[in-house]
């Protein structure tokens, strides 16, 4: 006996194509520039003093 699975037929929903920059910048999605700018701005932020102190303590512990 052979069983076949069938998919219910319903309205065909076309797959949405990703949004691309109109300037054709390497085919990147439109949100990529904003995400890159956000990431770069986070990299520019200074470390909190408490985190910097912790890193110094950890480095000091390596020398012992």
N, C-alpha and C positions, 0 to 999 in steps of 0.2 A: 504494500500500500504506500502510496506517495502523497505527501502533503505539500501544498504550495501556499506560501504566505502571500497574501495580497494586501496592497495598500489601499485604503479607502480613497476613492476619487473625490476630489473636492475642487474648489477654485484654485487655479494655478496662480501662485504668488511669485512674481519675478524676484530674483535675488537682487538686493540693492548693491550697486557698485559703490566702492569707497569714494569719498570726496577727495579730489585732488586739487592741488594749487593750480589756479589758472595760468600762472606764469611758467608752468612746466618744469618746476625745480626738481628734476630727477624723479618725478612721479611720487613724491612724498605726499602723504595726506596733509590736509590743511592745518590740522592741529599740531603737527610735528614741530613747527617753528615756535609756537607758544610753549610747548613742553620743553624744548631745548633752552629757551630763554629762562624759564622758571628754574631748570636744573642749574644753569650757569649762575643765576643769581644766588642760589643756595650755596654754591661752591665759594662765592665771594664773601659770605657772611663769616665773621670772626667766631672762633670757638668760645664757648662760655668759659669763664675763669675756672669753674669747678671741674670741667672736663679737661682743661689744660693742666690743672694741678694733678689730676688723676694720671694723666699720661706721664707727667714728670716723675711721679711716685713709681709707676711701673717701670720706667726707664732706669730709675735709681736701683730698683730691685734686681735688675739684670746684672749690674756691675758687681754685686755682692758675691 
